[in-house]
């Protein structure tokens, strides 16, 4: 693990917080970090391996998703940050079409339990999907 810098301008405090989230998740084991912002984890129930890019983007669009894929190869999940963060509808749809998860903090815990994690979404009181769309 490095505590170096990264070209995505993700602060160490954000990375460390996300690492604690992963280390405490009951469906994860073997949490490893490299390239400062890439986490690789094994899921217990699904018996699979996921590669997660830890970002801190106010609005995550398709261009940033494609940048992440170009820089880090096959990424299974883009974690984009806390409640102030969101994604464009186009980015969410692109990721879902590629079986890639795109999540804010409120979505991560549930997504990591789902076999089809990329399709995970929270629901409101009426059972409707809740997405964290922002306009770019």
Order of alpha helices (4+ residues) and beta strands (2+ residues): alpha-beta-beta-beta-beta-alpha-beta-beta-alpha-beta-alpha-beta-beta
